[in-house]
Amino acid sequence: MTDVPDTAPHEQLLVGLVRLGQALRINSYRNAGPYRLSPLQADILTILRGDQRPRRPSELTHALTSSPPTISDAVKTLTTKGLVMRRRDPVDARAVFLTLTPDGHTEADRLARMPAVFGEAMAALSPDDVAAMLRGTSTMIRSLQENEAIPVTKMCLTCELFRPDAHPSSDRPHHCAFIDSPLSDLELRLDCSDHHTA
């Protein structure tokens, strides 16, 4: 009997997460759509769709951990394609706000639909598996954010209205003060439009 290679489970998990990230990136290139968007351009549309208030380019730079020139180039391209509109801030004429055009909304909605291949992969998971993955992913993201490895995102674990383990003997142990309701691990959000930064 041969020994199992001595690779720690957390290292194997990291390999798996990297492969999932690669699959998402490959799909993003294949799913460029009628506007032939780059993954960065698609990410910008997705962010603008998720939070529909006018956004400054600096917010996109922070959210996507990119550089101002890279974001500026991507926004110029999206503006040329008629998907993003740039408007001057009425209070500060030097500042620019970005919003989606009607065509931008349509394209962002298309991008938000889960590709069939990922839908099939998700369907292979039980609700318990999904809940465990959401819990674990949230915990990892929070740790990375606390170590300033990635920007803070709008997830339950960084929300001042989230109460972890408020109902410890329940199958919905957490509590959201925004909706005043218990939450299970399966209901944890990694991106919530009602997020209040703690």
Secondary structure in CASP SS format (residue, H / E / C, confidence):
PFRMAT SS
TARGET T0000
AUTHOR 0000-0000-0000
METHOD secondary structure of the structure
MODEL  1
M C 1.00
T C 1.00
D C 1.00
V C 1.00
P C 1.00
D C 1.00
T C 1.00
A C 1.00
P H 1.00
H H 1.00
E H 1.00
Q H 1.00
L H 1.00
L H 1.00
V H 1.00
G H 1.00
L H 1.00
V H 1.00
R H 1.00
L H 1.00
G H 1.00
Q H 1.00
A H 1.00
L H 1.00
R H 1.00
I H 1.00
N H 1.00
S H 1.00
Y H 1.00
R H 1.00
N C 1.00
A C 1.00
G C 1.00
P C 1.00
Y C 1.00
R C 1.00
L C 1.00
S C 1.00
P H 1.00
L H 1.00
Q H 1.00
A H 1.00
D H 1.00
I H 1.00
L H 1.00
T H 1.00
I H 1.00
L H 1.00
R H 1.00
G H 1.00
D C 1.00
Q C 1.00
R C 1.00
P C 1.00
R E 1.00
R C 1.00
P H 1.00
S H 1.00
E H 1.00
L H 1.00
T H 1.00
H H 1.00
A H 1.00
L C 1.00
T C 1.00
S C 1.00
S C 1.00
P H 1.00
P H 1.00
T H 1.00
I H 1.00
S H 1.00
D H 1.00
A H 1.00
V H 1.00
K H 1.00
T H 1.00
L H 1.00
T H 1.00
T H 1.00
K C 1.00
G C 1.00
L C 1.00
V E 1.00
M E 1.00
R E 1.00
R E 1.00
R E 1.00
D C 1.00
P C 1.00
V C 1.00
D C 1.00
A C 1.00
R C 1.00
A C 1.00
V E 1.00
F E 1.00
L E 1.00
T E 1.00
L E 1.00
T C 1.00
P H 1.00
D H 1.00
G H 1.00
H H 1.00
T H 1.00
E H 1.00
A H 1.00
D H 1.00
R H 1.00
L H 1.00
A H 1.00
R C 1.00
M C 1.00
P C 1.00
A H 1.00
V H 1.00
F H 1.00
G H 1.00
E H 1.00
A H 1.00
M H 1.00
A H 1.00
A C 1.00
L C 1.00
S C 1.00
P H 1.00
D H 1.00
D H 1.00
V H 1.00
A H 1.00
A H 1.00
M H 1.00
L H 1.00
R H 1.00
G H 1.00
T H 1.00
S H 1.00
T H 1.00
M H 1.00
I H 1.00
R H 1.00
S H 1.00
L H 1.00
Q H 1.00
E H 1.00
N C 1.00
E C 1.00
A C 1.00
I C 1.00
P C 1.00
V C 1.00
T C 1.00
K C 1.00
M C 1.00
C H 1.00
L H 1.00
T H 1.00
C E 1.00
E C 1.00
L C 1.00
F E 1.00
R E 1.00
P C 1.00
D C 1.00
A C 1.00
H C 1.00
P C 1.00
S C 1.00
S C 1.00
D C 1.00
R C 1.00
P C 1.00
H E 1.00
H E 1.00
C E 1.00
A C 1.00
F C 1.00
I C 1.00
D C 1.00
S E 1.00
P E 1.00
L E 1.00
S C 1.00
D H 1.00
L H 1.00
E H 1.00
L C 1.00
R C 1.00
L C 1.00
D C 1.00
C C 1.00
S C 1.00
D C 1.00
H C 1.00
H C 1.00
T E 1.00
A C 1.00
END
